[in-house]
């Protein structure tokens, strides 16, 4: 029998539905999550199955309902909040950074905050500077939070189920451009542990470490590189925290050349951290400095030809890899 | 109240007896807070306490009046000026002092300190050092209570300084839309740190809550009986499922914003401070009422103060002698 395929959005929805069936404490809170199913239609059908008490529409009050989720998580529920665009996490920062992330530590381990924040990232949707950012580095910086970046429908389902079962606040970033991407997703109740990288493609000459939206870019570049006789390994950390440092370092030591790709801003971002981890762990095996590729240090512009140059593409990754391998 | 069943004797009016015991208990609770804070001031000025100390002295009628209307399993969230809330909800002074000194025996194993005491056993979700930072948490606890079908109530304590935070208005809107069992208790001690609230607050305080349709009322926070009466009504109302409320308690902070805030005349006068301490002290007020009713005399109050002072001194000794957490604790409890 052929493997069942789902879109990324369907995989997210299936994970939520399965967890809501398994555990009556799981509820969804956010703007237009019920009948509307979010503007991306990721949650369509949930309110029909679980009712408005567990799929809760809110006013446009990101700080307010995120705070409510923190308190609800501390007192017996397992809320999954929906922040429609990743740009809006700025409105939730005090609740996530000063409240959710710290309640367990500040209370000496007494209170727990088992909540998930689902939100989005990714440019090239012609949505301009306030609906296109990839701000996952911000949460990755904060002790007490876990940050998940699925890159396939399979990973989305398995990682989201794990995130919901986690006893800590977990932020789950979904690439808006990936919602329609199809891939095999088992009907089983499977989970994927947080902090375990996945080798998306084996290779010997160069390692492309890529997160979220950049995994497909890296895989596309790898196919083109193969035609030039360059064998690229593509590693997806899947979570920025916890971080599977060993898999990244092992791959770097094997191939001796590394490009780190992430759609967040390049400056002070995820690529900087991953590159530092690799440089520290594989320094004596590297044949070239670790190359970082992220979003340009500009607000994401609206005009399509401008927007398209702000993020790494298959072509720019291919070109960088060729240069790093000394092939040009 | 647990006293109701055990004290019925022939010839006594049980309700009068219960009332007497209730207010004697409230008196003791207020004295506990006052003397706890006296010890904090002492320990702090002797440089035994690291960090900051924000004293609750003068506001005891609010915490005690409210918490005496709550069950032990009801929730509270507290503030940087939170020692009074903790004690009124049932925390023990020795573990509180241990926390204030950063010791392992503290409520948070020394990791929270004065501004972050949390105690699940008494429903204390934690004190918060972000002004208005707990409004979401308290509302979320009420959301849980409603969703899970418990009849718990959540009380959110905050100072009038939190009226400047937008998140308060977001959660009051949510609480009213969803009829959540939460009571927002605004302790108006007149000063946002070093600035009179009238310089920071347009319109009226209650108008902010009534705009969302919340049941909203004002009470003299220096009258613990009045606070308790209105709080009991609002708590029962919330417990019944009739929704959230907002209670403005007018009160006064006897000391500075924190212990080190000594020269205060640039923002308030010594006469003003004197007037509140002599004419409107919540402990004196209740003592006078108890004496008028013949429930207690001066000797009784002296004895209570001596007893409580001994408890507080013992608590300080316990905390000073208690060990710090081992350094390998530093990475524990980052994640559950």
Interface residues (C-beta under 8 A of the other chain):
Chain A: X27 X53 X58 X59 X61 X63 X64 X65 X66 X67 X68 X69 X70 X71 X72 X73 X74 X75 X76 X77 X94 X95 X98 X99 X103 X104 X105 X106 X107 X108 X109 X110 X111 X112 X114 X143 X144 X146 X167 X168
Chain B: X75 X77 X106 X107 X108 X109 X110 X111 X112 X116 X118 X119 X120 X125 X126 X128 X130 X133 X134 X135 X136 X137 X138 X139 X140 X141 X142 X143 X144 X145 X147 X148 X154 X166 X167 X170 X171 X173 X174 X177 X332 X333 X334 X335 X336
